[in-house]
Amino acid sequence: MFSINIDKQAENQVNLVDNKLSQQVQATVNEVGKALLGKDHQIRLALCCLFSGGHLLIEDLPGMGKTTLSYALAKALGLSFNRIQGTSDLLPADILGISIFDQTSSQFSFHPGPIFSQLVLADEINRTTPKTQSALLEAMEERQVTIEGETRKLPEPFFVIATQNPVTLAGTYPLPESQLDRFLMRLRLGYPDHRAERELLEMNTERDKVESIRQCLSLQDVIQFRRQSAEVNASDSLLDYVQRLIAFTRGKDEFHFGLSPRGSLSIMRASKTWALMCGRKHVVPEDVQAILPAVVEHRLRATTDDNGHSGASLVQRLLNEVDTIE
């Protein structure tokens, strides 16, 4: 009887921790939602991406709130923030930093670039040259940069939000599939609904809303969330479901190529984080379905599509035709 009570107390303690985390997440979503109206689901996905240790690509029209989301997240999480504006003349050194000779000390001193921030907004990444894109993506993957033979660690956490405009393609260098695959998620914010747009029209300025956002999570909370998300349990039946999704993309002729091992790992990382954000220590199929469009849409292409815009319809096929239970 005593051991049963101990087990029950331990279970209750875990549930309290899970509830606290889910409440912290909801508070953060509400706070960021003050600046980005009517986009709670996209905010939750962006948080899921950050807590999963990945990076986010936002593809949408100008003026949809991509910069607002980035800055609001940085404020709500208490992260240092820098913005890199993508242009055709942007060089890798403009992002990574450069060593400059100091005549007073007769030594070279390193001046870090904007990449040395916890949250970096790479605005219009497809307007930078492939060489500059590669420098940024290498930093994203390695979490460090090597400059003049010296390796320098990037801050922790390190989260990149890159944006690109899907319409204006003149003067751009589209990211190839191998580089798109390095982003854990891709989002589209879309137009606000009627109610959100009315509230937007009534507010003084959008900048005032962003400036008023309060910090909801500490740096330690973010690091703890990342650590705990990796410990979320996934049952054998859940793993079977994920494997059926992956096999479907590799076995059907409509798919130009199937999901890579990195893509399958991304599904699991994001699903575990989403489960934890919902206050659970185990993954259910609904977690996988919630994050699937953002995680795999940019990784899929139909065999008949030359423009790479068929990912959404392929994801819908996955959700409709792959059973959660075999």
C-alpha atoms as a printed R data frame, in Angstrom:
    type eleno elety resid chain resno       x      y       z
1   ATOM     1    CA   MET     A     1   0.000  0.000   0.000
2   ATOM     2    CA   PHE     A     2   2.841  2.348   0.890
3   ATOM     3    CA   SER     A     3   4.605  1.777  -2.462
4   ATOM     4    CA   ILE     A     4   1.364  2.451  -4.324
5   ATOM     5    CA   ASN     A     5   1.006  5.816  -2.540
6   ATOM     6    CA   ILE     A     6   4.606  6.679  -3.372
7   ATOM     7    CA   ASP     A     7   4.008  5.840  -7.053
8   ATOM     8    CA   LYS     A     8   0.841  7.944  -7.032
9   ATOM     9    CA   GLN     A     9   2.665 10.905  -5.494
10  ATOM    10    CA   ALA     A    10   5.410 10.641  -8.119
11  ATOM    11    CA   GLU     A    11   2.819 10.502 -10.887
12  ATOM    12    CA   ASN     A    12   1.033 13.568  -9.490
13  ATOM    13    CA   GLN     A    13   4.332 15.430  -9.295
14  ATOM    14    CA   VAL     A    14   5.057 14.683 -12.973
15  ATOM    15    CA   ASN     A    15   1.571 15.851 -13.919
16  ATOM    16    CA   LEU     A    16   2.112 19.100 -12.011
17  ATOM    17    CA   VAL     A    17   5.359 19.702 -13.921
18  ATOM    18    CA   ASP     A    18   3.668 18.929 -17.234
19  ATOM    19    CA   ASN     A    19   0.742 21.242 -16.433
20  ATOM    20    CA   LYS     A    20   3.126 24.019 -15.449
21  ATOM    21    CA   LEU     A    21   4.979 23.694 -18.757
22  ATOM    22    CA   SER     A    22   1.784 23.702 -20.794
23  ATOM    23    CA   GLN     A    23   0.552 26.756 -18.885
24  ATOM    24    CA   GLN     A    24   3.850 28.543 -19.541
25  ATOM    25    CA   VAL     A    25   3.529 27.756 -23.235
26  ATOM    26    CA   GLN     A    26  -0.043 29.070 -23.358
27  ATOM    27    CA   ALA     A    27   1.000 32.252 -21.557
28  ATOM    28    CA   THR     A    28   3.765 32.765 -24.123
29  ATOM    29    CA   VAL     A    29   1.362 32.158 -27.025
30  ATOM    30    CA   ASN     A    30  -1.078 34.675 -25.538
31  ATOM    31    CA   GLU     A    31   1.667 37.265 -25.052
32  ATOM    32    CA   VAL     A    32   3.070 36.928 -28.595
33  ATOM    33    CA   GLY     A    33  -0.511 36.869 -29.883
34  ATOM    34    CA   LYS     A    34  -0.938 40.461 -28.668
35  ATOM    35    CA   ALA     A    35   1.332 41.551 -31.525
36  ATOM    36    CA   LEU     A    36   0.509 38.841 -34.088
37  ATOM    37    CA   LEU     A    37  -3.264 38.733 -33.944
38  ATOM    38    CA   GLY     A    38  -5.256 35.607 -34.740
39  ATOM    39    CA   LYS     A    39  -2.215 33.380 -35.385
40  ATOM    40    CA   ASP     A    40  -2.063 31.253 -32.229
41  ATOM    41    CA   HIS     A    41  -1.466 27.995 -34.129
42  ATOM    42    CA   GLN     A    42   1.461 29.450 -36.085
43  ATOM    43    CA   ILE     A    43   2.923 30.862 -32.855
44  ATOM    44    CA   ARG     A    44   2.676 27.440 -31.190
45  ATOM    45    CA   LEU     A    45   4.406 25.844 -34.187
46  ATOM    46    CA   ALA     A    46   7.207 28.427 -34.030
47  ATOM    47    CA   LEU     A    47   7.670 27.694 -30.313
48  ATOM    48    CA   CYS     A    48   7.643 23.971 -31.056
49  ATOM    49    CA   CYS     A    49  10.381 24.490 -33.628
50  ATOM    50    CA   LEU     A    50  12.515 26.459 -31.165
51  ATOM    51    CA   PHE     A    51  11.995 23.990 -28.290
52  ATOM    52    CA   SER     A    52  12.881 21.119 -30.667
53  ATOM    53    CA   GLY     A    53  16.268 22.686 -31.412
54  ATOM    54    CA   GLY     A    54  15.468 23.320 -35.071
55  ATOM    55    CA   HIS     A    55  15.228 26.364 -37.322
56  ATOM    56    CA   LEU     A    56  12.208 27.938 -38.982
57  ATOM    57    CA   LEU     A    57  11.539 29.075 -42.552
58  ATOM    58    CA   ILE     A    58   8.601 31.441 -43.094
59  ATOM    59    CA   GLU     A    59   7.451 31.800 -46.680
60  ATOM    60    CA   ASP     A    60   4.822 34.468 -47.183
61  ATOM    61    CA   LEU     A    61   3.965 37.775 -48.790
62  ATOM    62    CA   PRO     A    62   5.500 41.029 -47.486
63  ATOM    63    CA   GLY     A    63   3.695 42.643 -44.574
64  ATOM    64    CA   MET     A    64   2.214 39.450 -43.129
65  ATOM    65    CA   GLY     A    65   3.983 39.739 -39.766
66  ATOM    66    CA   LYS     A    66   7.125 37.663 -40.249
67  ATOM    67    CA   THR     A    67   9.373 40.245 -38.576
68  ATOM    68    CA   THR     A    68   6.768 40.932 -35.900
69  ATOM    69    CA   LEU     A    69   6.646 37.231 -34.976
70  ATOM    70    CA   SER     A    70  10.439 37.036 -34.726
71  ATOM    71    CA   TYR     A    71  10.833 40.112 -32.540
72  ATOM    72    CA   ALA     A    72   7.845 39.205 -30.353
73  ATOM    73    CA   LEU     A    73   9.237 35.706 -29.725
74  ATOM    74    CA   ALA     A    74  12.596 37.154 -28.726
75  ATOM    75    CA   LYS     A    75  10.935 39.492 -26.222
76  ATOM    76    CA   ALA     A    76   8.603 36.854 -24.763
77  ATOM    77    CA   LEU     A    77  11.497 34.414 -24.278
78  ATOM    78    CA   GLY     A    78  14.109 36.954 -23.195
79  ATOM    79    CA   LEU     A    79  16.482 36.092 -26.062
80  ATOM    80    CA   SER     A    80  19.031 38.389 -27.686
81  ATOM    81    CA   PHE     A    81  17.868 39.352 -31.175
82  ATOM    82    CA   ASN     A    82  19.519 40.402 -34.432
83  ATOM    83    CA   ARG     A    83  18.157 40.892 -37.925
84  ATOM    84    CA   ILE     A    84  20.059 40.211 -41.143
85  ATOM    85    CA   GLN     A    85  18.573 41.817 -44.250
86  ATOM    86    CA   GLY     A    86  19.264 39.632 -47.269
87  ATOM    87    CA   THR     A    87  20.693 41.437 -50.285
88  ATOM    88    CA   SER     A    88  22.655 40.294 -53.307
89  ATOM    89    CA   ASP     A    89  25.831 42.030 -52.078
90  ATOM    90    CA   LEU     A    90  25.721 40.500 -48.570
91  ATOM    91    CA   LEU     A    91  28.956 38.637 -47.827
92  ATOM    92    CA   PRO     A    92  29.581 35.757 -45.377
93  ATOM    93    CA   ALA     A    93  31.754 38.088 -43.262
94  ATOM    94    CA   ASP     A    94  28.764 40.432 -42.888
95  ATOM    95    CA   ILE     A    95  26.969 37.588 -41.094
96  ATOM    96    CA   LEU     A    96  29.757 35.758 -39.283
97  ATOM    97    CA   GLY     A    97  32.037 38.649 -38.319
98  ATOM    98    CA   ILE     A    98  35.548 39.772 -39.143
99  ATOM    99    CA   SER     A    99  38.935 40.335 -37.494
100 ATOM   100    CA   ILE     A   100  40.208 43.930 -37.645
101 ATOM   101    CA   PHE     A   101  43.751 45.041 -36.880
102 ATOM   102    CA   ASP     A   102  43.941 47.271 -33.809
103 ATOM   103    CA   GLN     A   103  46.864 49.673 -34.185
104 ATOM   104    CA   THR     A   104  46.963 50.542 -30.468
105 ATOM   105    CA   SER     A   105  47.493 46.931 -29.392
106 ATOM   106    CA   SER     A   106  49.140 45.772 -32.649
107 ATOM   107    CA   GLN     A   107  46.792 42.769 -32.642
108 ATOM   108    CA   PHE     A   108  43.786 41.545 -34.561
109 ATOM   109    CA   SER     A   109  40.521 41.779 -32.651
110 ATOM   110    CA   PHE     A   110  37.438 39.832 -33.644
111 ATOM   111    CA   HIS     A   111  34.210 41.742 -34.223
112 ATOM   112    CA   PRO     A   112  31.321 39.238 -34.101
113 ATOM   113    CA   GLY     A   113  28.627 39.449 -36.726
114 ATOM   114    CA   PRO     A   114  24.852 39.370 -36.165
115 ATOM   115    CA   ILE     A   115  24.891 35.547 -36.193
116 ATOM   116    CA   PHE     A   116  26.093 35.679 -32.569
117 ATOM   117    CA   SER     A   117  22.597 36.103 -31.154
118 ATOM   118    CA   GLN     A   118  20.165 33.653 -29.617
119 ATOM   119    CA   LEU     A   119  17.421 34.498 -32.115
120 ATOM   120    CA   VAL     A   120  18.469 35.603 -35.608
121 ATOM   121    CA   LEU     A   121  16.048 36.793 -38.279
122 ATOM   122    CA   ALA     A   122  17.491 36.185 -41.760
123 ATOM   123    CA   ASP     A   123  15.064 38.296 -43.778
124 ATOM   124    CA   GLU     A   124  14.650 37.374 -47.459
125 ATOM   125    CA   ILE     A   125  17.324 34.703 -47.353
126 ATOM   126    CA   ASN     A   126  16.727 33.865 -51.025
127 ATOM   127    CA   ARG     A   127  18.044 37.323 -52.034
128 ATOM   128    CA   THR     A   128  21.530 36.420 -50.815
129 ATOM   129    CA   THR     A   129  24.012 34.583 -53.021
130 ATOM   130    CA   PRO     A   130  24.505 30.806 -52.614
131 ATOM   131    CA   LYS     A   131  27.884 31.427 -50.945
132 ATOM   132    CA   THR     A   132  26.290 33.575 -48.247
133 ATOM   133    CA   GLN     A   133  23.378 31.168 -47.871
134 ATOM   134    CA   SER     A   134  25.848 28.325 -47.316
135 ATOM   135    CA   ALA     A   135  27.702 30.264 -44.615
136 ATOM   136    CA   LEU     A   136  24.455 30.874 -42.736
137 ATOM   137    CA   LEU     A   137  23.204 27.308 -43.131
138 ATOM   138    CA   GLU     A   138  26.549 25.893 -41.983
139 ATOM   139    CA   ALA     A   139  26.306 27.958 -38.801
140 ATOM   140    CA   MET     A   140  22.754 26.674 -38.309
141 ATOM   141    CA   GLU     A   141  23.855 23.067 -38.648
142 ATOM   142    CA   GLU     A   142  27.123 23.148 -36.695
143 ATOM   143    CA   ARG     A   143  26.094 25.691 -34.020
144 ATOM   144    CA   GLN     A   144  29.550 27.193 -34.416
145 ATOM   145    CA   VAL     A   145  31.571 29.161 -36.948
146 ATOM   146    CA   THR     A   146  35.212 28.855 -37.935
147 ATOM   147    CA   ILE     A   147  36.840 32.161 -38.841
148 ATOM   148    CA   GLU     A   148  40.527 32.436 -39.709
149 ATOM   149    CA   GLY     A   149  41.218 29.020 -38.246
150 ATOM   150    CA   GLU     A   150  39.501 29.659 -34.912
151 ATOM   151    CA   THR     A   151  36.237 27.964 -33.981
152 ATOM   152    CA   ARG     A   152  33.731 30.068 -32.090
153 ATOM   153    CA   LYS     A   153  30.625 28.629 -30.438
154 ATOM   154    CA   LEU     A   154  27.262 30.232 -31.068
155 ATOM   155    CA   PRO     A   155  25.011 31.112 -28.111
156 ATOM   156    CA   GLU     A   156  22.574 28.652 -26.571
157 ATOM   157    CA   PRO     A   157  19.799 28.486 -27.499
158 ATOM   158    CA   PHE     A   158  20.466 29.391 -31.126
159 ATOM   159    CA   PHE     A   159  17.381 29.797 -33.299
160 ATOM   160    CA   VAL     A   160  17.233 31.108 -36.867
161 ATOM   161    CA   ILE     A   161  14.033 32.336 -38.487
162 ATOM   162    CA   ALA     A   162  14.590 32.766 -42.219
163 ATOM   163    CA   THR     A   163  12.010 34.366 -44.498
164 ATOM   164    CA   GLN     A   164  11.492 34.392 -48.213
165 ATOM   165    CA   ASN     A   165   8.970 35.950 -50.547
166 ATOM   166    CA   PRO     A   166   7.262 33.287 -52.722
167 ATOM   167    CA   VAL     A   167   6.032 35.778 -55.348
168 ATOM   168    CA   THR     A   168   8.840 38.157 -56.309
169 ATOM   169    CA   LEU     A   169  11.457 35.826 -57.759
170 ATOM   170    CA   ALA     A   170  13.430 38.438 -59.725
171 ATOM   171    CA   GLY     A   171  16.946 38.725 -58.364
172 ATOM   172    CA   THR     A   172  16.606 35.744 -56.010
173 ATOM   173    CA   TYR     A   173  18.582 32.543 -55.483
174 ATOM   174    CA   PRO     A   174  16.022 29.888 -54.472
175 ATOM   175    CA   LEU     A   175  17.136 27.438 -51.790
176 ATOM   176    CA   PRO     A   176  17.714 23.936 -53.205
177 ATOM   177    CA   GLU     A   177  16.081 20.878 -51.619
178 ATOM   178    CA   SER     A   178  19.257 19.976 -49.726
179 ATOM   179    CA   GLN     A   179  19.187 23.347 -47.941
180 ATOM   180    CA   LEU     A   180  15.419 23.431 -47.419
181 ATOM   181    CA   ASP     A   181  15.787 20.080 -45.653
182 ATOM   182    CA   ARG     A   182  17.889 21.758 -42.954
183 ATOM   183    CA   PHE     A   183  14.902 23.747 -41.719
184 ATOM   184    CA   LEU     A   184  12.869 21.781 -39.204
185 ATOM   185    CA   MET     A   185   9.680 23.622 -40.188
186 ATOM   186    CA   ARG     A   186   8.256 25.906 -42.840
187 ATOM   187    CA   LEU     A   187   5.269 28.117 -42.057
188 ATOM   188    CA   ARG     A   188   2.924 30.459 -43.854
189 ATOM   189    CA   LEU     A   189   1.208 33.092 -41.733
190 ATOM   190    CA   GLY     A   190  -1.518 34.022 -44.209
191 ATOM   191    CA   TYR     A   191  -4.037 36.865 -44.044
192 ATOM   192    CA   PRO     A   192  -5.670 37.679 -40.693
193 ATOM   193    CA   ASP     A   193  -9.317 36.770 -40.183
194 ATOM   194    CA   HIS     A   194 -12.006 39.471 -40.046
195 ATOM   195    CA   ARG     A   195 -11.942 39.879 -36.269
196 ATOM   196    CA   ALA     A   196  -8.149 40.019 -36.030
197 ATOM   197    CA   GLU     A   197  -7.907 42.528 -38.875
198 ATOM   198    CA   ARG     A   198 -10.490 44.781 -37.236
199 ATOM   199    CA   GLU     A   199  -8.487 44.742 -34.000
200 ATOM   200    CA   LEU     A   200  -5.339 45.472 -36.019
201 ATOM   201    CA   LEU     A   201  -6.998 48.506 -37.611
202 ATOM   202    CA   GLU     A   202  -8.084 49.804 -34.214
203 ATOM   203    CA   MET     A   203  -4.671 49.640 -32.536
204 ATOM   204    CA   ASN     A   204  -2.346 52.654 -32.592
205 ATOM   205    CA   THR     A   205   0.729 50.990 -34.080
206 ATOM   206    CA   GLU     A   206   1.918 47.421 -34.341
207 ATOM   207    CA   ARG     A   207   5.297 48.458 -32.912
208 ATOM   208    CA   ASP     A   208   3.656 49.580 -29.638
209 ATOM   209    CA   LYS     A   209   2.169 46.117 -29.201
210 ATOM   210    CA   VAL     A   210   5.534 44.432 -29.730
211 ATOM   211    CA   GLU     A   211   7.291 46.768 -27.301
212 ATOM   212    CA   SER     A   212   4.722 46.035 -24.600
213 ATOM   213    CA   ILE     A   213   5.282 42.257 -24.688
214 ATOM   214    CA   ARG     A   214   6.547 40.935 -21.357
215 ATOM   215    CA   GLN     A   215   8.956 38.056 -20.869
216 ATOM   216    CA   CYS     A   216   7.132 34.794 -20.063
217 ATOM   217    CA   LEU     A   217   9.965 32.238 -19.999
218 ATOM   218    CA   SER     A   218  13.514 32.434 -18.709
219 ATOM   219    CA   LEU     A   219  16.553 31.119 -20.527
220 ATOM   220    CA   GLN     A   220  16.623 28.232 -18.059
221 ATOM   221    CA   ASP     A   221  12.979 27.415 -18.879
222 ATOM   222    CA   VAL     A   222  13.792 27.203 -22.592
223 ATOM   223    CA   ILE     A   223  16.798 24.957 -21.993
224 ATOM   224    CA   GLN     A   224  14.774 22.758 -19.621
225 ATOM   225    CA   PHE     A   225  11.970 22.467 -22.171
226 ATOM   226    CA   ARG     A   226  14.447 21.351 -24.831
227 ATOM   227    CA   ARG     A   227  15.888 18.728 -22.519
228 ATOM   228    CA   GLN     A   228  12.530 17.373 -21.385
229 ATOM   229    CA   SER     A   229  11.104 17.182 -24.895
230 ATOM   230    CA   ALA     A   230  13.786 14.636 -25.817
231 ATOM   231    CA   GLU     A   231  12.591 12.449 -22.925
232 ATOM   232    CA   VAL     A   232   8.962 12.222 -24.082
233 ATOM   233    CA   ASN     A   233   7.922  8.627 -24.713
234 ATOM   234    CA   ALA     A   234   6.837  7.275 -28.111
235 ATOM   235    CA   SER     A   235   5.187  3.844 -28.101
236 ATOM   236    CA   ASP     A   236   5.861  1.107 -30.640
237 ATOM   237    CA   SER     A   237   2.447  1.661 -32.231
238 ATOM   238    CA   LEU     A   238   3.196  5.381 -32.613
239 ATOM   239    CA   LEU     A   239   6.553  4.618 -34.219
240 ATOM   240    CA   ASP     A   240   4.779  2.175 -36.560
241 ATOM   241    CA   TYR     A   241   2.458  5.010 -37.630
242 ATOM   242    CA   VAL     A   242   5.372  7.340 -38.336
243 ATOM   243    CA   GLN     A   243   7.113  4.612 -40.335
244 ATOM   244    CA   ARG     A   244   3.964  4.058 -42.406
245 ATOM   245    CA   LEU     A   245   3.904  7.789 -43.191
246 ATOM   246    CA   ILE     A   246   7.552  7.696 -44.275
247 ATOM   247    CA   ALA     A   247   7.106  4.507 -46.324
248 ATOM   248    CA   PHE     A   248   4.103  6.076 -48.087
249 ATOM   249    CA   THR     A   249   6.244  8.949 -49.373
250 ATOM   250    CA   ARG     A   250   8.892  6.525 -50.636
251 ATOM   251    CA   GLY     A   251   6.595  3.969 -52.219
252 ATOM   252    CA   LYS     A   252   4.084  6.037 -54.211
253 ATOM   253    CA   ASP     A   253   4.805  7.195 -57.757
254 ATOM   254    CA   GLU     A   254   3.200 10.593 -57.106
255 ATOM   255    CA   PHE     A   255   6.114 11.528 -54.826
256 ATOM   256    CA   HIS     A   256   9.197 12.734 -56.696
257 ATOM   257    CA   PHE     A   257  11.308 11.627 -53.715
258 ATOM   258    CA   GLY     A   258  10.515 10.306 -50.275
259 ATOM   259    CA   LEU     A   259  11.313 11.743 -46.879
260 ATOM   260    CA   SER     A   260  14.976 11.571 -45.883
261 ATOM   261    CA   PRO     A   261  16.168 10.136 -42.541
262 ATOM   262    CA   ARG     A   262  16.594 13.756 -41.395
263 ATOM   263    CA   GLY     A   263  12.953 14.345 -42.271
264 ATOM   264    CA   SER     A   264  11.786 11.310 -40.282
265 ATOM   265    CA   LEU     A   265  13.847 12.377 -37.257
266 ATOM   266    CA   SER     A   266  12.365 15.860 -37.557
267 ATOM   267    CA   ILE     A   267   8.852 14.417 -37.335
268 ATOM   268    CA   MET     A   268   9.714 12.646 -34.088
269 ATOM   269    CA   ARG     A   269  11.498 15.635 -32.539
270 ATOM   270    CA   ALA     A   270   8.635 17.991 -33.285
271 ATOM   271    CA   SER     A   271   5.959 15.461 -32.222
272 ATOM   272    CA   LYS     A   272   7.605 14.931 -28.832
273 ATOM   273    CA   THR     A   273   7.867 18.666 -28.269
274 ATOM   274    CA   TRP     A   274   4.247 19.221 -29.292
275 ATOM   275    CA   ALA     A   275   3.141 16.507 -26.850
276 ATOM   276    CA   LEU     A   276   5.089 18.175 -24.030
277 ATOM   277    CA   MET     A   277   3.606 21.554 -24.939
278 ATOM   278    CA   CYS     A   278   0.177 19.935 -24.512
279 ATOM   279    CA   GLY     A   279   1.166 18.681 -21.052
280 ATOM   280    CA   ARG     A   280   1.831 15.037 -21.938
281 ATOM   281    CA   LYS     A   281   4.848 12.791 -21.505
282 ATOM   282    CA   HIS     A   282   3.863 10.541 -24.409
283 ATOM   283    CA   VAL     A   283   3.190 11.126 -28.103
284 ATOM   284    CA   VAL     A   284  -0.210 10.410 -29.665
285 ATOM   285    CA   PRO     A   285  -1.071 10.367 -33.407
286 ATOM   286    CA   GLU     A   286  -2.752 13.773 -33.075
287 ATOM   287    CA   ASP     A   287   0.640 15.268 -32.148
288 ATOM   288    CA   VAL     A   288   2.164 13.896 -35.340
289 ATOM   289    CA   GLN     A   289  -0.732 15.186 -37.430
290 ATOM   290    CA   ALA     A   290  -0.539 18.653 -35.851
291 ATOM   291    CA   ILE     A   291   3.086 19.224 -36.829
292 ATOM   292    CA   LEU     A   292   3.218 17.158 -40.046
293 ATOM   293    CA   PRO     A   293   2.347 19.913 -42.582
294 ATOM   294    CA   ALA     A   294   4.954 22.319 -41.186
295 ATOM   295    CA   VAL     A   295   7.652 19.638 -40.933
296 ATOM   296    CA   VAL     A   296   7.334 17.782 -44.253
297 ATOM   297    CA   GLU     A   297   5.562 20.056 -46.741
298 ATOM   298    CA   HIS     A   298   8.803 21.738 -47.857
299 ATOM   299    CA   ARG     A   299  10.506 18.333 -48.100
300 ATOM   300    CA   LEU     A   300   8.039 16.833 -50.590
301 ATOM   301    CA   ARG     A   301   7.412 17.381 -54.282
302 ATOM   302    CA   ALA     A   302   5.076 15.687 -56.744
303 ATOM   303    CA   THR     A   303   6.600 14.026 -59.801
304 ATOM   304    CA   THR     A   304   4.517 16.291 -62.083
305 ATOM   305    CA   ASP     A   305   5.451 19.539 -60.309
306 ATOM   306    CA   ASP     A   306   8.356 21.640 -61.584
307 ATOM   307    CA   ASN     A   307   7.883 24.550 -59.188
308 ATOM   308    CA   GLY     A   308   7.961 22.756 -55.826
309 ATOM   309    CA   HIS     A   309   4.503 23.981 -54.743
310 ATOM   310    CA   SER     A   310   2.783 20.595 -54.413
311 ATOM   311    CA   GLY     A   311   3.847 19.775 -50.870
312 ATOM   312    CA   ALA     A   312   0.511 20.777 -49.302
313 ATOM   313    CA   SER     A   313  -1.541 18.377 -51.441
314 ATOM   314    CA   LEU     A   314   0.912 15.542 -50.782
315 ATOM   315    CA   VAL     A   315   0.714 16.111 -47.023
316 ATOM   316    CA   GLN     A   316  -3.061 15.991 -47.258
317 ATOM   317    CA   ARG     A   317  -2.767 12.594 -48.932
318 ATOM   318    CA   LEU     A   318  -0.601 11.388 -46.068
319 ATOM   319    CA   LEU     A   319  -3.143 12.539 -43.491
320 ATOM   320    CA   ASN     A   320  -6.086 11.059 -45.379
321 ATOM   321    CA   GLU     A   321  -4.703  7.734 -46.601
322 ATOM   322    CA   VAL     A   322  -2.293  6.525 -43.911
323 ATOM   323    CA   ASP     A   323  -4.140  4.903 -41.018
324 ATOM   324    CA   THR     A   324  -3.100  5.676 -37.455
325 ATOM   325    CA   ILE     A   325  -3.678  2.016 -36.531
326 ATOM   326    CA   GLU     A   326  -2.521 -0.791 -38.772
